Amino acid sequence: MTNLLEFSSKRVKKQQVQPEPEPIDAALGCQIGNGSKDDSGFCDSNSLIGPIGRDNSITCLLCCSRSEYGSLACLNRSFRSLIQGGELYRLRRQLGIVEHWVYFYCDDTNNWDAYDPKEKRWITVPPMPNNECFKCAGKKWDVAQNMPSECFKCNAKESIAVGTELLVFGEVSEEQIGLRYSILSNSWTYGVRMNQPRYQFASASLGEKAIVAGGFDKFDNVLNSAELYNSDTRCWVTLPSMNKARSMCSGVFLDGKFYVVGGESSDEGILTCGEEYDLEKQSWRVIPNMAAGLNRGAGLPPLVAVVRNELYTADCLEWVLKKYDKKSNVWVTLGPMPLKPGMREFFYVAFCACGDRLLYTNDFRAYRGGRIWINSGVPDNDGPPQWNIITERDGIEVTSCIAMGC
């Protein structure tokens, strides 16, 4: 996988890497094994796997599932420092060791849940801070309802998974609020604001870096600006602007380049073009007709995902999976998307890549207060994936999903 380059810009705000802030919620809670404990509750031993040495211990830990790291961090200070300090994840990234968990935003509870496809289990994510902006994020307000003034734009919530972080953005009183969930501490903190706060923008991540582009500013002006975020330094860097201002668009990394697909502009309406950002040349290129027919309607960005450097879209108007032919710049229909009988009028869709698989989530709101089916399929160049339901869950209403690989 191509590494992103370091960028510099005269427009970059001077930011210094800040020490990890105190978490809003408690960090990992766990039981300590046998052995004496200090005031913090950790065993006094500071060794890893003593007989084989530190380097061999780390090699063994790299092969462990990330689902075990929480328990390992409870053994002693050395394990805790190694895991919560991020060293293990940095080494995994260098060696190409990646496990993907999928994070789901649950509209009814205003919280996130995670699913581990490898271990086939759900993981509880600590609740977000009690902030009015996020309380009503994603809700559809009727004209007759009294929407709180501080929440008038709170449905403009966006999320990005980058490195070992989940970034969530919302807006209160025309000011962007950002939260950062770290899997290292299993806690939420307030994140670093973008240089140009925005909402309803395109975004995608590659390793420890993410790019955002387009969207609206707080005055509802459509933006063409773009920024890069580094989760290791927790800094935003301003990038060159796109050729066209656009919002309600989607973003992906493909062949080491960042693409903005579809969207709307204030003067042209729905856009059928896409844009490609070359990280080496630091320049944008317009791709005509790249997004023709992809916008699902006003206010709905295209559902796109990349698996094995191939771009796919879930077309919810025709209920089919399409693949982008990079050479001919056309979308090719592969076959139908999975759909349970009777669900057409009642379900919401979430679509993302999870390693070498596509995940497609059906959310059936009319079923006992909410039920989701997560379908998984490995794309085939000659036809549609063989879709399989990998898990079902009752009582939640999902409005978005995002995969984190680390």
C-alpha positions in Angstrom: 0.0 0.0 0.0 1.4 3.3 -1.0 2.3 5.5 1.9 1.0 9.1 2.0 3.6 11.8 1.7 4.3 14.5 4.2 2.9 17.8 3.2 3.8 21.4 4.0 1.8 24.5 3.3 2.1 28.2 4.1 -1.5 28.1 5.1 -1.0 25.5 7.8 -1.9 26.6 11.2 1.0 26.3 13.6 0.2 23.3 15.7 2.3 21.3 18.1 1.7 17.7 19.0 -0.1 17.8 22.3 0.2 15.1 24.9 -2.7 12.7 25.0 -5.5 14.6 26.8 -7.3 13.3 29.8 -10.1 11.0 28.6 -13.7 12.1 29.0 -14.7 8.7 30.0 -12.8 6.0 32.0 -10.2 4.0 30.1 -10.1 0.3 29.8 -11.6 -1.4 32.8 -10.2 -4.9 33.5 -9.3 -7.3 36.3 -5.6 -7.7 37.2 -4.2 -11.2 37.5 -2.2 -12.6 40.4 0.6 -10.6 41.9 1.0 -7.6 44.0 -0.5 -4.3 42.9 0.3 -0.7 43.3 -2.0 2.2 44.0 -3.2 2.3 40.4 -4.3 -1.4 40.6 -1.6 -2.7 38.2 0.8 -5.5 39.0 4.3 -4.3 40.0 6.1 -6.5 37.5 7.3 -4.4 34.5 8.5 -7.2 32.3 6.9 -8.6 29.1 7.5 -12.3 28.5 10.6 -12.5 30.6 12.3 -15.7 29.3 12.3 -14.7 25.6 13.1 -11.1 25.9 11.4 -7.9 24.9 11.9 -8.1 21.1 10.6 -11.7 20.9 7.8 -10.8 23.2 6.7 -8.0 20.9 6.9 -10.4 17.9 4.5 -12.7 19.6 2.1 -9.9 20.5 2.0 -8.7 16.9 0.5 -12.0 16.0 -2.2 -11.8 18.6 -5.7 -10.6 17.7 -6.3 -6.9 18.6 -9.3 -8.2 20.5 -6.9 -9.6 23.1 -5.0 -6.3 23.6 -7.3 -5.0 26.2 -6.7 -8.0 28.5 -3.0 -7.9 27.8 -2.8 -4.3 28.8 -4.0 -5.3 32.3 -1.1 -7.6 33.0 1.5 -5.0 34.1 2.8 -1.6 33.3 5.0 -2.8 30.4 2.2 -4.4 28.6 -0.1 -1.4 29.2 2.6 1.1 28.0 3.3 -1.0 24.9 -0.4 -1.3 23.9 -1.9 2.0 25.0 1.2 3.9 23.8 0.5 2.8 20.3 3.8 1.1 19.7 2.3 -2.3 18.8 -0.1 -0.7 16.3 2.7 1.2 14.6 4.7 -2.0 14.2 1.7 -3.8 12.9 1.2 -1.0 10.3 4.8 -1.2 9.2 4.5 -5.0 8.8 1.2 -4.9 7.0 -0.7 -6.7 9.8 -4.2 -5.4 9.7 -7.5 -6.4 11.4 -10.7 -4.7 10.6 -13.5 -3.8 13.0 -16.7 -2.1 11.8 -18.1 0.8 13.8 -21.8 1.4 13.6 -23.5 4.7 14.6 -26.8 3.8 16.3 -29.3 6.6 15.7 -31.7 5.6 18.5 -29.0 5.5 21.3 -26.7 8.2 19.9 -23.8 5.9 20.4 -21.4 3.6 18.6 -21.1 -0.2 18.6 -18.3 -2.2 17.0 -18.3 -5.6 15.3 -15.3 -7.9 15.0 -15.9 -10.1 11.9 -12.9 -12.3 12.7 -14.1 -13.2 16.2 -17.8 -12.8 15.3 -18.6 -10.6 18.3 -20.0 -7.2 19.1 -17.9 -4.8 21.2 -19.4 -2.0 23.3 -17.9 1.4 22.7 -18.1 3.9 25.6 -20.9 6.4 25.1 -20.0 9.8 23.6 -20.1 12.8 25.9 -23.5 14.2 26.6 -23.5 16.9 24.0 -26.7 18.4 22.5 -25.0 18.4 19.1 -24.6 14.7 19.1 -27.8 13.9 20.9 -29.9 14.7 17.9 -27.3 13.9 15.2 -28.9 12.2 12.3 -32.5 12.9 13.4 -35.1 14.0 10.9 -37.0 17.0 12.3 -40.5 17.8 11.2 -41.3 21.5 10.5 -43.9 21.5 13.2 -41.4 20.3 15.8 -39.4 22.5 18.1 -35.9 21.8 17.1 -33.4 23.1 19.7 -31.6 26.1 18.4 -28.2 24.6 19.2 -29.0 21.5 17.2 -30.3 23.1 13.9 -27.4 21.7 12.0 -26.7 18.7 14.2 -27.8 16.2 11.5 -24.6 17.2 9.7 -22.6 14.6 11.7 -19.6 13.1 10.0 -17.2 10.4 11.0 -13.7 9.2 9.9 -11.7 6.2 11.0 -8.0 6.9 10.7 -5.1 5.0 12.4 -6.4 4.0 15.8 -8.9 6.8 16.1 -12.6 7.4 15.3 -13.2 11.1 14.6 -16.8 12.4 14.9 -17.8 15.9 13.9 -21.0 17.9 14.5 -22.0 21.5 14.8 -23.5 23.6 17.6 -24.3 27.3 17.3 -22.4 27.4 14.0 -19.3 26.1 15.6 -17.8 22.7 14.8 -17.5 20.2 17.6 -15.1 17.3 17.1 -14.8 14.2 19.3 -12.0 11.6 19.1 -12.4 8.0 20.2 -9.1 6.2 20.7 -8.9 2.4 20.7 -5.7 2.7 22.7 -7.4 4.1 25.8 -11.0 3.0 24.9 -12.2 6.6 25.6 -13.4 9.8 24.1 -11.6 13.1 24.1 -12.2 16.4 22.3 -10.5 16.3 18.9 -8.5 18.9 17.0 -10.6 21.3 14.8 -10.0 21.4 11.1 -8.4 24.6 9.7 -11.6 25.1 7.8 -14.5 23.6 9.7 -17.0 21.9 7.4 -19.8 19.4 7.3 -21.3 17.0 4.7 -17.8 16.6 3.2 -16.0 13.8 1.4 -13.4 11.8 3.4 -11.2 8.7 3.3 -8.2 7.4 5.2 -5.1 5.4 4.4 -3.1 4.2 7.4 -2.5 7.0 9.9 -3.6 9.8 7.5 -7.0 11.0 6.2 -8.1 13.6 3.7 -11.3 15.6 3.8 -12.6 17.8 0.9 -15.6 19.9 0.0 -18.7 20.3 2.2 -20.4 23.3 3.6 -19.0 25.9 5.9 -21.0 27.4 8.8 -22.6 29.9 6.5 -23.8 27.1 4.1 -21.2 28.1 1.5 -20.1 25.2 -0.6 -16.3 24.6 -0.3 -13.6 23.4 -2.6 -10.9 23.3 0.1 -9.2 20.1 1.3 -7.2 19.1 4.4 -5.0 16.2 5.5 -5.1 14.8 9.1 -2.3 12.8 10.7 -3.4 10.7 13.6 0.1 10.3 14.9 0.7 14.1 15.3 -3.0 15.0 15.6 -2.6 17.9 13.2 -4.5 19.2 10.2 -2.6 20.4 7.1 -4.3 22.5 4.4 -4.0 21.0 0.9 -4.5 22.6 -2.6 -8.2 23.3 -3.4 -10.3 21.2 -5.7 -11.3 22.5 -9.1 -15.0 22.5 -8.2 -16.7 23.3 -4.9 -19.0 20.5 -3.9 -20.9 19.1 -0.9 -22.8 15.8 -0.3 -19.9 14.0 -1.9 -18.0 10.8 -1.1 -14.3 10.1 -0.8 -12.1 7.0 -1.4 -8.4 6.1 -1.8 -7.7 4.2 -5.0 -4.3 3.3 -6.4 -2.7 5.6 -3.8 -4.7 8.6 -4.9 -7.6 10.4 -3.2 -10.9 10.6 -5.2 -13.9 12.8 -4.5 -17.0 11.3 -6.1 -20.3 13.0 -7.0 -21.9 15.7 -4.8 -23.7 18.9 -5.5 -22.6 22.5 -6.2 -24.5 25.7 -5.6 -24.6 26.7 -9.3 -24.6 23.3 -11.2 -26.8 21.2 -8.9 -25.9 17.5 -8.9 -22.4 16.9 -10.2 -21.6 13.9 -12.5 -17.8 14.5 -12.4 -15.3 13.3 -9.9 -11.9 14.7 -8.9 -8.6 12.9 -8.3 -5.9 14.2 -6.0 -2.3 13.1 -6.8 -0.4 13.2 -3.5 3.0 13.3 -5.2 2.2 16.1 -7.6 -0.1 17.8 -5.0 -2.6 18.6 -7.7 -6.3 17.9 -8.6 -7.7 16.5 -11.9 -11.3 16.6 -12.9 -12.7 13.2 -14.2 -15.8 13.9 -16.3 -18.8 11.5 -15.8 -17.1 9.5 -13.1 -20.2 9.9 -10.9 -22.9 9.8 -13.5 -26.1 8.4 -11.9 -24.5 7.8 -8.5 -26.1 10.5 -6.3 -29.1 8.8 -4.7 -31.1 12.0 -4.5 -30.9 15.4 -2.8 -28.8 15.2 0.3 -27.6 11.7 -0.2 -23.9 11.1 -1.3 -23.0 8.0 -3.3 -22.4 4.8 -1.5 -18.8 3.8 -2.5 -16.1 1.4 -1.2 -12.7 0.2 -2.4 -11.6 -3.5 -2.1 -8.3 -4.7 -3.6 -7.9 -1.3 -5.4 -11.2 -1.7 -7.2 -14.1 0.8 -6.7 -17.6 -0.3 -6.1 -21.0 1.4 -5.5 -24.2 0.2 -4.0 -26.9 1.6 -6.3 -30.0 1.8 -4.0 -32.3 3.0 -6.8 -31.7 -0.1 -9.0 -30.7 -2.4 -6.0 -27.6 -3.5 -7.8 -23.8 -3.6 -7.1 -21.7 -1.7 -9.7 -17.9 -1.7 -10.3 -16.0 1.2 -11.7 -13.9 0.4 -14.9 -10.9 2.7 -14.4 -9.8 2.4 -18.0 -13.1 3.2 -19.7 -14.5 5.5 -16.9 -17.8 3.7 -16.8 -19.8 1.8 -14.2 -20.5 -1.9 -14.9 -23.4 -3.7 -13.2 -22.3 -6.9 -11.4 -25.5 -8.1 -10.0 -28.3 -7.6 -7.4 -27.7 -6.4 -3.8 -29.1 -8.6 -1.0 -32.6 -7.5 0.1 -34.9 -9.3 2.4 -38.5 -9.7 1.3 -40.8 -6.9 2.4 -37.9 -4.6 3.4 -37.9 -2.2 0.4 -40.0 0.5 2.1 -38.5 0.3 5.6 -34.7 -0.1 5.4 -31.7 2.1 5.6 -28.4 1.2 4.0 -24.8 1.3 5.1 -22.0 0.2 2.8 -18.3 0.0 3.4 -15.1 -2.0 2.7 -13.8 -4.3 5.4 -10.4 -5.7 4.3 -11.0 -7.8 1.2 -14.8 -7.8 1.7 -17.7 -5.5 1.1 -20.2 -5.1 3.9 -23.8 -4.1 3.2 -26.1 -3.4 6.1 -29.9 -3.6 6.0 -31.6 -1.7 8.8 -35.3 -2.7 9.0 -36.9 0.0 11.2 -40.4 -1.6 11.2 -39.1 -4.7 12.9 -39.5 -4.6 16.7 -37.9 -1.2 17.0 -35.1 -1.8 14.6 -33.1 -4.8 13.3 -30.0 -4.9 11.2 -28.6 -7.6 8.9 -24.9 -7.4 8.0 -24.2 -9.0 4.6 -20.6 -9.8 3.6 -19.2 -10.7 0.2 -15.9 -10.9 -1.6 -16.1 -9.1 -4.9 -15.6 -11.2 -8.1 -14.3 -9.4 -11.2 -16.7 -11.5 -13.4 -19.8 -11.2 -11.3 -21.5 -10.2 -8.0 -20.2 -11.5 -4.6 -21.7 -14.4 -2.9 -23.5 -12.5 -0.2 -23.8 -14.1 3.3 -25.4 -12.7 6.4 -22.6 -12.7 9.0 -24.6 -11.3 11.9 -28.0 -10.0 12.9 -29.0 -7.7 15.8 -32.3 -6.5 17.2 -33.1 -3.2 18.8 -30.7 -0.8 17.1 -31.2 1.7 14.3 -28.0 2.2 12.2 -27.5 5.3 10.1 -23.8 4.8 9.2 -20.9 2.4 9.4 -17.2 2.8 9.0 -14.4 0.2 9.1 -11.1 0.7 11.0 -8.2 -1.4 10.0 -5.1 -1.5 12.3 
